Amino acid sequence: MEYLHTMVRVSDLDKSLDFFCNKFGLVEVRRTENEKGRYTLVFLAAPGDVDKAKDSKAPLLELTYNWDEKEYAGGRNFGHLAYRVDDIYQTCQKLMDAGVTINRPPRDGYMAFVKTPDNISIELLQRGEPKAPQEPWASMPNTGTW
């Protein structure tokens, strides 16, 4: 397992970048604009992690700016923790066998979500290419939120 990033939703991307980069000292290493999904993702690294971040080998802070949402209530600004795993199906099965609910099953062979006992979402991402879809995951419905 490899720790990837922590995601935080922000209501004003410019103000957030000013804080995290100009004041706090983090460095922007990657940005994704998604017109269809109406969001921007900005990945930040600590100055000492910038070179490692270019090869996806450093933990990052992901700022998610949803273009149409300006205010978050009830802790919705904190998104999730993310971990890369060697075998997403094996990891999800192990969690299920231990009584953990798979909130978003890995139907695509690549991504799944679970929650901690305190309702913190954890994203699981398959290392490398997605695995071929397989049952029971391919037809498993979402449960709750993530």
C-alpha positions as CSV (number, residue, x, y, z in Angstrom):
1,M,0.0,0.0,0.0
2,E,1.2,3.5,-0.8
3,Y,-0.1,6.8,0.6
4,L,-1.1,9.1,-2.3
5,H,-2.9,12.3,-1.3
6,T,-5.4,14.1,0.9
7,M,-8.2,16.0,-0.8
8,V,-9.7,19.2,0.5
9,R,-12.5,21.0,-1.3
10,V,-12.0,24.8,-1.6
11,S,-14.5,27.5,-2.2
12,D,-12.1,30.1,-3.7
13,L,-9.2,28.5,-5.7
14,D,-7.2,31.7,-5.9
15,K,-7.4,32.5,-2.2
16,S,-6.6,28.8,-1.4
17,L,-3.5,28.8,-3.7
18,D,-2.4,32.1,-2.2
19,F,-2.6,30.5,1.3
20,F,-1.1,27.1,0.5
21,C,1.6,28.3,-2.0
22,N,2.5,31.9,-1.2
23,K,2.0,31.8,2.5
24,F,2.4,28.2,3.6
25,G,5.1,27.4,1.0
26,L,3.7,24.4,-0.9
27,V,4.4,24.0,-4.6
28,E,1.9,23.3,-7.4
29,V,3.0,20.2,-9.2
30,R,0.0,19.3,-11.3
31,R,-3.4,20.7,-12.4
32,T,-6.4,19.2,-14.1
33,E,-9.4,21.3,-15.5
34,N,-12.5,19.3,-16.2
35,E,-15.1,21.3,-18.1
36,K,-17.6,18.4,-18.3
37,G,-17.4,17.8,-14.5
38,R,-17.1,21.5,-13.8
39,Y,-14.1,21.2,-11.4
40,T,-10.4,21.9,-11.1
41,L,-7.9,19.7,-9.3
42,V,-4.6,21.2,-8.1
43,F,-2.0,19.0,-6.6
44,L,0.5,20.6,-4.2
45,A,3.7,19.2,-2.7
46,A,6.0,20.2,0.1
47,P,9.1,21.9,-1.3
48,G,11.3,18.9,-0.4
49,D,8.9,16.5,-2.2
50,V,8.6,18.3,-5.6
51,D,11.1,16.1,-7.5
52,K,9.5,12.9,-6.0
53,A,6.0,14.3,-6.8
54,K,6.8,14.5,-10.5
55,D,7.1,10.7,-10.5
56,S,4.1,10.2,-8.2
57,K,6.3,9.1,-5.4
58,A,5.4,11.8,-2.8
59,P,2.2,12.4,-0.8
60,L,0.3,15.4,-2.1
61,L,-2.4,17.8,-1.1
62,E,-5.2,17.8,-3.7
63,L,-7.3,21.0,-3.8
64,T,-10.6,20.4,-5.4
65,Y,-12.5,23.4,-6.7
66,N,-16.0,22.6,-7.8
67,W,-16.9,25.5,-10.1
68,D,-20.6,25.7,-9.0
69,E,-20.3,25.1,-5.3
70,K,-19.2,28.0,-3.1
71,E,-20.0,26.9,0.4
72,Y,-19.5,23.6,2.2
73,A,-21.3,22.6,5.4
74,G,-20.8,19.7,7.7
75,G,-17.2,19.0,6.9
76,R,-17.8,18.5,3.2
77,N,-14.7,20.5,2.4
78,F,-12.5,17.6,3.5
79,G,-12.7,14.9,0.9
80,H,-10.8,11.7,1.4
81,L,-7.5,10.0,1.9
82,A,-6.1,8.0,-1.1
83,Y,-4.0,4.9,-1.2
84,R,-2.6,2.9,-4.1
85,V,-2.9,-0.8,-3.7
86,D,-1.3,-3.8,-5.5
87,D,-4.6,-5.7,-6.0
88,I,-7.8,-3.7,-5.5
89,Y,-10.0,-6.8,-5.6
90,Q,-7.9,-8.6,-2.9
91,T,-7.8,-5.4,-0.8
92,C,-11.6,-4.9,-1.0
93,Q,-12.3,-8.6,-0.2
94,K,-10.0,-8.5,2.8
95,L,-11.8,-5.4,4.0
96,M,-15.2,-6.9,3.4
97,D,-14.2,-10.1,5.2
98,A,-13.3,-7.9,8.2
99,G,-16.8,-6.3,8.2
100,V,-16.0,-3.1,6.3
101,T,-18.6,-1.8,3.9
102,I,-17.4,-1.1,0.4
103,N,-19.2,2.1,-0.3
104,R,-18.1,2.4,-3.9
105,P,-17.1,-1.0,-5.2
106,P,-14.2,-1.4,-7.8
107,R,-16.5,-2.1,-10.7
108,D,-14.0,-0.6,-13.1
109,G,-11.1,-2.6,-11.6
110,Y,-9.4,0.6,-10.6
111,M,-11.1,2.6,-7.9
112,A,-13.1,1.9,-4.7
113,F,-14.1,3.8,-1.6
114,V,-14.6,2.7,2.0
115,K,-15.1,4.7,5.2
116,T,-13.5,4.7,8.6
117,P,-15.6,4.3,11.8
118,D,-15.6,8.1,11.9
119,N,-16.9,8.4,8.4
120,I,-13.7,9.5,6.8
121,S,-13.6,8.4,3.2
122,I,-10.7,6.4,1.9
123,E,-10.1,6.0,-1.9
124,L,-8.3,2.9,-3.0
125,L,-6.6,3.0,-6.4
126,Q,-5.3,0.0,-8.3
127,R,-1.5,0.2,-9.0
128,G,-0.8,0.4,-12.7
129,E,-3.5,-0.4,-15.2
130,P,-7.1,-1.2,-14.1
131,K,-7.8,-4.9,-13.6
132,A,-10.4,-6.5,-15.8
133,P,-13.9,-6.2,-14.4
134,Q,-15.0,-9.2,-12.4
135,E,-17.8,-10.4,-10.1
136,P,-18.9,-9.7,-7.5
137,W,-17.5,-6.2,-7.9
138,A,-18.8,-5.5,-11.5
139,S,-22.5,-5.7,-10.5
140,M,-22.2,-4.5,-6.8
141,P,-24.1,-1.3,-6.2
142,N,-22.9,1.7,-4.3
143,T,-23.7,1.8,-0.6
144,G,-24.2,5.1,1.3
145,T,-21.9,7.9,0.4
146,W,-18.2,8.3,0.0
